[in-house]
């Protein structure tokens, strides 16, 4: 059972975020690197995968979605 979940989970994450991963692949080819940033709201004009605090008892968000890493193409 656990093995099946370990195989299925990455497929679900990738297919639900396919547009994001395609953009990351394109940017990697341009020399992009991940940089750590202070927790902040995602840029609405950029693709992102956000984190969000959830109350485990009520399953209600306890914060706004945020990012902690940003894919950046270094300027030469």
Secondary structure, 3 states (H helix, E strand, C coil): CHHHHHHHHHHHHHHHCHHHHHHHHHHHHCCEEEEEEEEECCCCCCCCCCECCECCCCCCECCCCEEEEEEEECCC
